[in-house]
Amino acid sequence: MGVEAIEIDKAEIVRAIRAERLRSLGLLRGLDPPQWEIEVVPGWRVREVVAHLITLDRGAVTGALLPTLFKSTDALERWNDVQVVGWADRPISDLLLAVEAWGRRFLAVAKAIPSRALHVTLPTLWGRGPAGMFLWSRPFDEWVHRQDIRRALGSPDEDTDLAPIAGFVLAATATSVLPQLAARGIHEGRVCVDLSGVPLPPWWADVAPAWARCETQGPAAGPGVAVIRAHAPAFIMTAAGRGTFEDLERRGELTIEGEETLARAFLSTLRVV
């Protein structure tokens, strides 16, 4: 399924894990106490989001999270909901200390994982792919939840240092969306995702062999080719389930060229959590 084309760059992933936590701490330390009570997503205040960051790191470090990782995204979300309950209403100072401390511990574990282990192919939450997808998902998850908080506070999405985040979304798309298209009987055509605001080349997927890669050539629609253009932050958040691609298109933040039916089938299947 094109798994061999997915590049797992441990050094870049570790750098992104560290950078995303520092950005989250910078945001959280600037919040006033009433802002911690703002609902960010249904049922989760800022408090629950921060508790999620803590318990995800804690579960990964202690190993409590590992059995859930090999089940399903629904199982992971249920695990998350249970874990945050014990943390969300703790004093803000305790939450800040914990999100910093468990972030350091998780980073130490990430650094200690042998690079060769990250390239082992196995079943993941995003389809069959390299084990490094689990580690790579961490900065993606943190970036998305930080944008959740920013949106709840009326701030725009961040648009800097997005290459590791967008790269994960595209890698997860290769391992999950392409097999789903094949299962739906779609076996022909090429899809290109061209994201602006991120230093990544256009991402191409050949639907027939379910093979994906980044190419330096510019996207061009033609027979059997669907080109999807979007601004990277909006595309990433929508792929994470925040809104729909139809809404992005209506707002002019996403355009489709070429094989529209293929593009819409591709987008309707794209969900990365």
DAWO-V998928 format. One record per pair of residues at least 24 apart in sequence whose C-alpha atoms are under 10 Angstrom apart, sorted by the first residue. I is the first residue (numbers start at 0). J is the second residue. D is the distance in whole Angstrom. If there is no record, write none. Layout:
i j d
I J D
I J D
This chain:
i j d
0 126 10
0 127 8
0 128 9
0 173 8
0 174 7
0 175 9
0 177 8
0 178 7
0 206 10
0 208 7
0 209 5
0 210 6
0 211 8
1 128 9
1 170 10
1 173 7
1 174 8
1 177 9
1 204 9
1 205 10
1 208 8
1 209 6
1 210 4
1 211 6
1 212 8
2 118 10
2 120 8
2 126 10
2 127 8
2 128 6
2 129 7
2 170 9
2 173 8
2 174 7
2 209 10
2 210 8
2 211 8
2 212 10
3 118 9
3 120 9
3 128 9
3 129 9
3 210 9
3 211 10
3 212 10
4 170 9
4 173 9
4 210 8
4 211 7
4 212 6
4 213 9
5 118 9
5 128 8
5 129 8
5 131 10
5 132 9
5 166 10
5 167 10
5 169 9
5 170 6
5 171 9
5 173 8
5 174 9
5 211 8
5 212 8
5 213 10
6 118 9
6 129 9
6 131 9
6 132 10
6 166 9
6 170 9
6 212 10
7 114 9
7 115 10
7 117 7
7 118 7
7 129 8
7 130 9
7 131 6
7 132 8
7 134 10
7 135 8
7 167 10
7 170 10
8 114 8
8 117 9
8 118 10
8 131 9
8 135 9
8 163 10
9 109 9
9 110 8
9 112 9
9 113 9
9 114 6
9 115 10
9 117 8
9 118 10
9 131 8
9 134 9
9 135 8
10 109 10
10 110 8
10 114 9
11 135 9
11 162 10
11 163 7
12 109 9
12 110 10
12 131 9
12 132 10
12 134 7
12 135 6
12 136 9
12 137 9
12 138 8
12 139 10
12 163 7
12 164 9
12 167 10
13 106 7
13 107 9
13 108 10
13 109 7
13 110 7
13 134 8
13 135 8
13 137 10
13 138 9
14 106 9
14 110 10
14 138 9
14 163 9
15 135 9
15 137 9
15 138 6
15 139 9
15 142 10
15 160 9
15 161 9
15 162 9
15 163 7
15 164 8
16 102 9
16 103 10
16 105 9
16 106 7
16 109 9
16 134 9
16 135 8
16 136 9
16 137 7
16 138 5
16 139 9
16 141 8
16 142 10
16 163 10
17 102 8
17 103 8
17 105 10
17 106 7
17 138 8
18 138 8
18 142 10
18 160 9
19 137 9
19 138 6
19 139 9
19 140 10
19 141 7
19 142 6
19 145 9
19 160 9
19 164 10
20 52 9
20 98 8
20 99 8
20 102 7
20 103 9
20 106 10
20 137 10
20 138 8
20 141 7
20 142 9
20 145 10
21 99 9
21 102 9
22 141 10
22 142 9
22 145 9
23 49 9
23 52 10
23 98 9
23 99 10
23 141 8
23 142 8
23 144 9
23 145 6
23 146 10
23 148 10
24 49 10
24 95 8
24 96 10
24 98 8
24 99 7
24 145 10
26 145 8
26 148 9
26 149 9
27 91 10
27 94 10
27 95 8
27 98 10
27 145 9
27 148 9
28 91 10
28 92 9
28 95 8
30 152 10
31 91 10
32 90 10
32 91 8
34 148 10
34 151 9
34 152 8
35 87 10
35 91 8
35 148 10
36 88 10
37 148 9
37 151 7
37 152 8
38 147 10
38 148 9
38 151 7
38 152 10
39 144 9
39 145 10
39 146 10
39 147 6
39 148 6
39 149 9
39 150 8
39 151 5
39 152 8
40 144 9
40 147 7
40 148 9
40 150 10
40 151 8
40 241 9
42 80 10
43 80 9
43 83 9
43 87 9
44 87 9
44 148 9
44 151 9
45 87 9
45 144 9
45 145 9
45 147 9
45 148 7
45 149 10
45 151 9
45 152 10
46 83 9
46 84 10
46 86 8
46 87 5
46 88 7
46 89 9
46 90 10
46 91 8
46 94 8
47 79 10
47 80 9
47 82 10
47 83 6
47 84 8
47 85 10
47 86 8
47 87 5
47 88 8
48 83 8
48 87 8
48 141 10
48 144 7
48 145 8
48 147 9
48 148 8
49 83 9
49 86 9
49 87 7
49 91 10
49 94 7
49 95 8
49 97 9
49 98 7
49 141 10
49 144 9
49 145 9
49 148 10
50 79 9
50 80 10
50 82 8
50 83 5
50 84 8
50 85 8
50 86 5
50 87 5
50 88 9
50 89 9
50 94 7
50 95 10
50 97 9
50 98 8
51 79 7
51 80 8
51 81 10
51 82 7
51 83 6
51 84 9
51 86 9
51 87 8
51 98 9
51 141 10
51 144 9
52 79 10
52 83 9
52 94 10
52 97 9
52 98 7
52 99 10
52 101 9
52 102 8
52 137 9
52 140 9
52 141 7
52 144 9
53 82 9
53 83 8
53 86 8
53 87 10
53 94 8
53 95 9
53 96 10
53 97 6
53 98 5
53 99 8
53 100 9
53 101 6
53 102 7
53 105 10
54 78 10
54 79 8
54 81 10
54 82 6
54 83 7
54 85 9
54 86 8
54 97 9
54 98 9
54 101 8
55 79 8
55 82 9
55 83 9
55 101 9
55 102 10
55 105 9
55 137 9
56 97 10
56 98 8
56 100 10
56 101 6
56 102 6
56 103 9
56 104 8
56 105 6
56 106 9
56 108 10
56 137 9
57 97 9
57 98 9
57 100 10
57 101 6
57 102 8
57 104 8
57 105 7
58 82 9
58 101 10
58 105 9
59 101 10
59 104 10
59 105 7
59 108 9
59 109 10
59 134 10
60 101 8
60 102 10
60 104 7
60 105 6
60 106 9
60 107 9
60 108 7
60 109 9
61 104 10
61 105 10
67 124 10
68 122 10
68 123 7
68 124 7
68 133 8
69 121 10
69 122 7
69 123 6
69 124 7
70 122 9
70 123 9
70 124 7
71 123 9
71 124 6
71 125 9
72 123 10
72 124 6
72 125 9
72 271 9
72 272 7
73 124 10
73 272 10
75 124 9
75 272 10
76 272 9
105 137 10
109 134 7
109 135 10
122 174 10
123 171 10
123 174 9
123 175 9
124 171 9
124 174 10
124 175 9
124 271 9
124 272 8
125 168 10
125 170 9
125 171 6
125 172 8
125 173 9
125 174 6
125 175 5
125 176 9
125 270 9
125 271 7
125 272 8
126 171 8
126 172 9
126 173 9
126 174 5
126 175 5
126 176 9
126 177 10
126 178 8
126 179 10
127 171 10
127 173 10
127 174 6
127 175 8
127 178 10
128 170 9
128 171 8
128 173 9
128 174 6
128 175 9
129 170 10
129 174 9
132 167 8
132 170 8
132 171 8
135 163 8
135 164 8
135 166 9
135 167 6
135 168 10
135 170 10
135 171 10
136 163 10
136 164 8
136 167 7
136 168 9
136 171 9
136 271 10
136 272 9
137 164 9
137 167 10
138 163 8
138 164 7
138 167 9
139 163 8
139 164 5
139 165 8
139 166 9
139 167 7
139 168 8
139 235 9
139 239 9
139 271 10
139 272 9
140 164 9
140 239 9
140 271 10
140 272 8
142 232 10
142 235 10
142 236 9
143 232 9
143 235 8
143 236 6
143 237 10
143 239 7
143 240 10
143 241 9
143 272 10
144 236 9
144 239 10
146 232 9
146 236 8
147 236 9
147 241 9
155 232 10
156 232 6
156 233 8
156 236 9
157 232 7
157 233 10
158 196 7
158 197 8
158 230 9
158 231 8
158 232 6
158 233 9
159 196 8
159 197 8
159 198 10
159 232 9
160 196 10
160 197 8
160 198 9
161 196 8
161 197 6
161 198 8
161 199 9
161 231 8
161 232 8
161 235 10
162 196 9
162 197 6
162 198 6
162 199 7
162 231 9
163 197 10
163 198 10
163 199 10
164 197 10
164 231 9
164 232 9
164 235 8
165 194 9
165 197 8
165 198 10
165 199 8
165 231 7
165 232 8
165 234 9
165 235 7
166 197 10
166 199 8
166 202 10
166 213 10
166 235 10
167 235 10
167 271 9
168 234 9
168 235 7
168 236 10
168 238 8
168 239 9
168 269 9
168 270 9
168 271 7
168 272 9
169 202 7
169 203 10
169 204 10
169 211 9
169 212 9
169 213 9
169 235 9
169 238 10
169 269 10
169 271 9
170 202 10
170 211 8
170 212 9
171 269 9
171 270 9
171 271 7
171 272 9
172 204 9
172 211 9
172 238 9
172 265 10
172 268 9
172 269 7
172 270 8
172 271 7
173 202 10
173 203 10
173 204 8
173 205 10
173 206 10
173 209 8
173 210 7
173 211 6
173 212 8
173 269 10
174 209 9
174 210 9
174 211 9
175 268 9
175 269 8
175 270 9
175 271 9
176 206 10
176 209 9
176 264 10
176 265 7
176 266 9
176 267 9
176 268 6
176 269 6
176 270 8
176 271 9
177 204 8
177 205 9
177 206 6
177 207 9
177 208 9
177 209 5
177 210 8
177 211 9
177 265 8
177 268 9
177 269 9
178 206 9
178 207 10
178 208 10
178 209 7
178 210 10
179 209 10
179 264 10
179 265 9
179 268 7
179 269 9
180 206 8
180 207 9
180 209 9
180 261 9
180 264 8
180 265 7
180 267 10
180 268 8
181 206 7
181 207 8
181 208 9
181 209 8
183 264 9
185 261 8
185 264 9
185 265 10
187 223 7
187 224 9
187 261 9
188 221 10
188 222 8
188 223 5
188 224 6
188 225 8
188 258 8
188 261 8
188 262 10
189 220 9
189 221 10
189 222 9
189 223 6
189 224 5
189 225 6
189 226 8
189 258 9
189 261 8
189 262 9
190 218 9
190 220 9
190 223 9
190 224 6
190 225 5
190 226 6
190 227 8
190 257 10
190 258 9
190 261 8
190 262 7
190 265 8
191 217 10
191 218 7
191 219 9
191 220 9
191 224 8
191 225 6
191 226 5
191 227 6
191 228 8
191 255 10
191 256 10
191 262 9
192 218 8
192 225 9
192 226 6
192 227 5
192 228 6
192 229 8
192 234 10
192 255 10
192 262 10
193 217 9
193 218 7
193 226 7
193 227 6
193 228 5
193 229 7
193 230 9
193 231 9
194 227 8
194 228 6
194 229 5
194 230 5
194 231 5
194 232 9
194 233 10
194 234 8
194 235 10
194 253 10
195 228 8
195 229 6
195 230 5
195 231 6
195 232 9
195 234 10
196 229 9
196 230 6
196 231 6
196 232 8
197 230 8
197 231 6
197 232 9
198 231 10
201 226 10
201 227 10
201 228 9
202 226 10
202 227 10
206 261 10
206 265 10
218 256 10
219 256 8
219 257 8
220 255 9
220 256 6
220 257 5
220 258 8
221 256 9
221 257 6
221 258 8
222 257 7
222 258 7
223 257 8
223 258 6
223 259 10
223 261 8
224 256 8
224 257 6
224 258 6
224 259 9
224 261 8
224 262 9
225 255 7
225 256 6
225 257 5
225 258 5
225 259 6
225 260 8
225 261 7
225 262 6
225 263 9
225 265 9
226 254 8
226 255 6
226 256 5
226 257 6
226 258 8
226 259 9
226 261 10
226 262 7
227 253 7
227 254 6
227 255 5
227 256 7
227 257 9
227 258 10
227 259 9
227 262 7
227 263 9
227 265 10
227 266 9
228 252 8
228 253 6
228 254 5
228 255 7
228 256 8
229 253 4
229 254 7
229 255 9
230 254 10
235 270 10
235 271 9
236 270 10
236 271 9
237 266 10
237 269 9
237 270 8
237 271 9
238 266 9
238 267 10
238 268 10
238 269 6
238 270 5
238 271 6
238 272 8
239 269 9
239 270 6
239 271 5
239 272 5
240 269 9
240 270 6
240 271 7
240 272 8
241 270 10
243 267 9
244 269 9
